[in-house]
């Protein structure tokens, strides 16, 4: 089958979901910047050219790894407004938080996270790194084909907000591939951040515009909430899988879901199964059903979880969960064991010549986030707070100052304590399953990084009631799944996206892959 080759490079490599972002990253690397500098330049471009996927009104997570394997994690997710409470929302008649509700907008944490990353590991300023993004926002950029494919699905959402419709639906319709789009208000905001740092976003006119926009829709957001935004340094958590150490970030993200899945699958001889066969796909989907059920029961802001996150993927828990995985048939009910008490997205990865590697993810959650645009600043606001529960008694129930459960997760893999691969998978709920799928493709089936990314995917629908299979999965494999009790349908579109960089220390190589399901590519020099 024709397809992409992995990209080999010795000095530096970048893999993103948009060609303009990859170009911006390579430009920074060749100008002497490091991997973190390049990541910020790339994501700033993506916040302009992939507005349905990411933006400065969203959140960010990252893992930065040194050449010797030392890892640092960054949680750049924002909290719910201090004044909000589940009781107040219930009193207002809400039983859930809608995707386009002002209550779904938590404090956007991305810009503060970018600044924190640069202070900790970068060598360049926003003023240098935002040049490409500002130019694309002010002077215009051509809409890429996959971006154009996705855009029309959000016409109704964007039409409901006057400022969003004016900005993103020129002439009342979604742009087509090759159409030139400009976002002058966003260009001005990026320029202000480039000049004055993250405080230009979290205080002053930009913050006032965000708060006024949200308050007009009933939000509890205040200027004090924005000004208090901070990024949390976190230690990645890890689990070994067949001799490889897989690192994820701890909650409030869903990274531990991938670790639970890997723990369950390690008990089965995947390499003896057809990688595209129904038996392998059944095991993966049953492991996913168990792991995601654990997520929905336990994962939340770590300060509010009623179980220690480390216990959820520990060996004794995996042993208990493995009893729920039947290789022969779909388990209809998943009675989860108790746990010990607690004492739409862009992913990119970049490696530089010093061995510094960054695994980086930035998101506004659903396509075009909440659909709410702060008109004067051009900031499109995410809807991550829609993950919160309103009913009381759940670890992820919304309360003031609490971070919601997050789906976006960067990852990193070590081999014998040394960096082996930086990778991530886009696709909302799919991300943790995507991490598992990509890793087992490589570790169990020996695929190279590009083959593992390209390989067909299957996942549950949003309600977790049936499976959706990409068009390239053979019908015979789906028949096996149906015989085991699964309901299977063809996915209406490609599932997710991915980028990865393999690090070959012996040969001094970076080996990059980027998902053809998106517009971007990997490049190096």
N, C-alpha and C positions, 0 to 999 in steps of 0.2 A: 504494500500500500504506500502511495506517495505521502510524504509528510515532512515535517521539519526535522532538521538535525539538531542535536545538542550544540550549544555554542561553547567553544574552547578558548580560553584566554589565560594569559600569565600575569598580567599587570593589574587588572581590575575587571569586574563584570557586574552588569545591572540587568535585572529582569523585572519588568512591570507590565501592566495590562494596557498600556497606551504607548505608541511609538514616540510621541512628543515627550513623554515623561522619561522614557529610556534615554532619549537623546540628551535631555537636560542632565540626567545623572552622569552619563559618560563625559559630558562637557566639564562638569565639576571635577570628576576624577582626573581627567587629563590636565586640568588647571592646577592640580596639586591638592585638591580637597580630599577628605577621606570618605569612608562609606556612609557615615552619619550625615555629613554635609550633603552628599549626593542624594540620600534618601529624602531629606527635607526639600531639596530643589525639585525632585521628581514628584513628591506628593503635592506640593504647591501647584505644580502644573496640572496634576490630575483633578485637583479641586476646581479647576477652571474647565478643563476639556472633558471631564466625565462627571458632570454635575448631578446626574441621577444616581451615581454610585458613592460619591464622597464630597466633602466640602469642609470649609473652616467652621461650619456650624455643627460638626460632628465630634466623634471621639477617636481615640488612638491608643494602640498598645504596641510595644516593641520589645524585642530581645536583642541586646548588643553583646556580641561574643568576641573576646580577644583571641589572638593567635594561639595562646596556650590553653584555651578551653574555658577560661573564666567567663561567666555569663552574668549580665545585669538585666533585670526586667523593669519595665516602666508601664504603669497603669495610668493611662490618660483618659479615663472615663469620668464624666461629671455626675454630680449628685442631683437628686430632686430638690426643688426649692425648700428652704427651711420651714416655711409656713404651711406647706401642704401636709395633709394627713389623710389616711384612708377613711377615717370617720367623716371628715368634711366632704369627701367625694361621695361617700355613701349617702350622706344627708342630702346631697344635691341630686340623688337618684341614679348615680352611676354604679354599675355592676362590673364594668371593665373600662379600660382606657383605650379609646379608639385610636387608630393609626394616624388620623388627621386631627386629633385633639391637641389643644394647647397644653394639656396635662401630660402629653407624651413627650414634651420637650424638656429634657433635663439640661443642666448646665453643659454646654459644649466644651469638652476637655482637650480637643486636639491641639489648638494653638499653644496652650500652656505646655502641653507635652512636648511639642516640637522645640520650644525654647529650653525646656529642661534637658532634653536630649543633647541639644547643641552645647549647653553649658557643661554637661558631664563628659561628652565625648567629641564634640565637633571642633572645627577650627575656623569656620567661616561665619559671617553674620547673615541675618535675614536679608539685609540690604543687597548682599551679593547673590544670595540663593534664590530670591524671589524675582529676579529680573525676567526670566522667561515667563513665569506665571503672570506677572503684571502685564507684560507685552501681549500675551495671548488674550487676556481679559480686556485690555484696552483697544488693541489694534485688530483683534479677531483671530479665530482659528477655524479650520475646516472640520466639520463634524465627521467623525470616523464611522465606518459602516456598522459595526456592532452597536455603537452608541445610538446611531440612528434607528437601528432595529428595535432597541429597547424603549426609546423615547415615547412612541405613541401610546403605550400602555398606561401612561400617567397623564394623559390629556385631561381626563375628568378631575383628577386630583389638582392639577395645576390650574385648571379653569375656575376652581372654587376660591382661589386666592387672587385678588386683583393684581397685586405686585408680581406674583409668580407667573400669572398668565401673560402679563406684559413682557416679562423678561424671557420666559422659556417657550412661549408659543407665538412667535412672530407671525402676524397675519392670522392669528387664531388657530394655527396648526403646528404640529411638531416639525422640526427641520428635517430635511433629508440628507443623506450622505453627501458630503461636499459643500453643503451650505455653510456660509460664514456666520458665526455667532460672536457677539461682543457683549461683555458684561461690565460697563464702565463703573457702576457703583462698587462692584466687587474689586475692580482694579484699584479704586481709591482706597478701599479698606486694606487691601494687601500692601499698598504703598505706605499707609499709616503704620501697619505692623512692622514693615521693613525698616521704617525710620525710628519708631519708638518702642518696639518690642511687643510682647504679648499684652502688656498693660493697655496698649491702644485698642485691643479687642475687648478686654474685660472691664475697662473703665472708660469714661468719656463718651463721645457721641455715638460710637458703635454700640456700646453697652446700653446706652439710653434708647437707641433705636430698637434693639432686641427686646428690651423690657417693655417698652411702649407697645410694640407689636403683639407681644404675648398677653399683656394685661388687657388689651382690647378684646381678647378672646377668652378671658376668665382665668388666666394663669396666675399662680402665686409667685412667679419669678420676680426677684427684686435685683436692684443694682448690687446690693450686698452679697447676694448669692453668686453673681458673676465674679465679683471682686475676690471672693474667697476661693475660687477655683485653684486646685493644686494637683500636681502629679505625684503619684505614690511610687516610690522605689520598692520593688518586690523581688523576692528570690524565686526564680523558676522552680517548678516541681518536676520530678522526672520518674520514669519507670523504665527498666530494661526490657528490651524485646529482642530475643534471639542474638544477644551480644551487642546490641546497639542501645545507647541511652537516649531516650526520647524526652526532651524538655518542653514543657508548656508553662504558661503563666497560671497562677492560682486564681480561684474565684475573686471577683465576680464574673470572670469569663468562664467559658465552657471547656477549657483545655483538658480538664480532668476526664471529660467524656471520652476523648481519644485514648487516654491512658487506660480507662476501664475496658474499652473495646479491645485494645491491644492485649491486655491481660487475659481476656476471654479467648481471643483468637489464638494466642500462643499455645493453648491447650490442644489445638487441632493441627494436623499435618497439612497445612494449606498447600505446600509445594507439591503434594501428590495429586492435587485437584486441578482440573482445567481452570485457568485464571478467568475465563469468560463463561464457565459452566454454571449451571444452576446450583450445584452443591456448594461451590465457593460463595456465590452470591447469597445463598440462604444463610450460611454461617455469618457472613458480614452483616446482613440485615437483622438477624436475630440478636447479634451482639449489639448492634445499634439500638434496637428497640429496648433492650435492657439498660444500656448505658444512658440513653436519653430519658428513660423513665426515672433513673437515679438523678439525673440533672434536674428534671422538673420537680422532683420531690425535695432535693436538698440544696441546690446551688443558688446562691444569692450573694449580696454584700457580705463579705466574710465576718463582719461584726454582728451579723444577724443570723448566720447559719446555726442550725441546731445540731450539726454534726461537724466534726473536724474533717476538713477537706482531704487531708492525708489518709484518713481511714477509708475513704470511699474507693480508693484504688489499691489499698494494701492487699497483701496476699490472702489474708483470711477472708476479706470481703469478696475478692475475686473467686475464691473457692465456693463461697455461698451463692454468689450470682451464677456461677457456672452450672449449678443445678437447674437453672431456669432455661438453659440453652439446649434444646433438643435437636440434634443433627438431622433427625428424620422428619420433623414436622414443626410448623409454626406453633409457638406457645400462645394459646388464646388469652390467658390471663397472666399477668406478671405481678405476683405478690412479692413486693420488695421487702428485703430484710431491713430491720432497723439498723441505725448506725450509732456509734458511740457519741455522746453529747459533746458539744464544743467546750473545752476548757477554752441589601443591596450595598457595597464595600469594595475597597481596592487593597490588594496585597502587593507588596514589592519586596525584593531582597537585593542587597548590594554587598559586594566584597571588594576590598582594596588591596593594594600591594603589600601593606603591612600585616595583612592577615585579619584585620578588623572586618567583621561581618555584621550586618543588621538585618533582622527579620522584622518587618514593619507592616502594620495594617491600620487603615483609616476608614471610617465609615459614617454614613448618615442613616444606616439601618435600611429601611425599605426604599424603593426607588423614589428619588427626590424627597426622601425623608418624610416629614410631616406635610410637605407641600406649603408650609408657611414661610414666606420670604419677608425679612425685615427690609422695607423698601429703600431706605436711605443708604444703608450700608451694603445692600446686596447679599446679605448673609442668609442662606437657606438653612433652615433649622431641622435638625434630625428628629426622629421620633422613638429614640431608644426607650423612653419611659413606658411605651406600650407593652414592654415586657413585664412590667409590674403587675401584681395582683391588686385588686381592690378589697376583696373579701379578707377579713382578719384571720390571723392564726397561721399564715404561711411565711416562711423565711423571706420570700420575695414580695411581700405586701408593701405597697408604697407608703413611705413615711418621710418626713422632712429630713434632708441631709443624707439620705440613703442612696447608694448606687444600685441601679437595676442589674439583674442578670444579663450578661452580655454574650452574644454569639461570636464576636470577632476574636480570633486567636492567632497570634504568630507562633511559630515552633522552631525548634533547633534540635539537631541530632549530633551526638558525640559517638565516636568509636575509639575504644581504649583511652578515653579521657580527652581525646583531641577532636577539634571540629571536623564533622563529616558532611553535614548538610544543613543549610538554612532554607526553610520552605514555609509555605502557607497556602491555604485554599480559600477562595471566596465562595459565597453562596449561602449566606444567612445560616439557617439551621444546619445545612449540609456540612459546614466547615469541619466539625470534629470527625464526622464520618469520612470526609474527604482526606483528612490527615491520615487516617487509618488505611484507606484505600491506596493512597499514593505510596505509603511506606511498605505495605505488604506487596504491592506491585514490584518494588525494588528489592526488598529483603528476601521475600519468599519466592519471587519469580524471576529475579535477576534482570529486570528491565533497567535500561538507562533512564536518566532523569526525564528526558523528553518523552520516551515511550510511556513512562509511568503517568505523566501528566495527560498525554493524549488518550490513554486507555479508557474505554467506555465506562459509564457510571450509572448507578442505580441508587435511589434513595426513597424515603417515605414522603408522602404529600404533607402539606402544612399541618393537617390534622392528625398525622401519623396513623391513618386508617388504611391506606393502601400504598403500594409501591409504584414509583414512576421510573421507567427504564428509558435510557437514551436509545435512539433509533438504531445504533450499531450493535446492540446486544442481540444475539440470535434469538429467534422465536422459540427454538428448541430449549434454550436456557429458561425462558419465561414459562414454558410448559412445565419444566421441572419445579419451578417455584410455585406455580398454581397447584401442582400435585401435592405439594407440601403444605398447602393451606393458605397461601398468599393470594391476595387480589392484586393484579399487576396491570398497569396501563402504560402506554407510551408517553414519555415526557413531552410536553408541548414545545420545549426549547432545551438547548444544552444546559446541563447542570453545572453551575458554578464556574470557577476559573482557578488557575493556579500558577505560581512561579516557584522556582527552586534553583539553588546553586549547590552543587556537589563540590567538595573541597578535596582534591587529590594531593595530599601533602608530599607523597613520595616523588611525584613528577612536577610539583610546583604549579598545579593547574587548578583553574576554576572551570567547572562544567555547568552551564546554565540551560534551563528550560523555561519556556513560557507557553501559556495555554492558547491553542488556536481557537478556543471558544470565545476569546476576546480579541481586541484589536492589536494588542501589544506584542512585544518580542523581547528576547534577551540579546544583549550585545556586550562585547568586551574589546579589549585591546592588549 
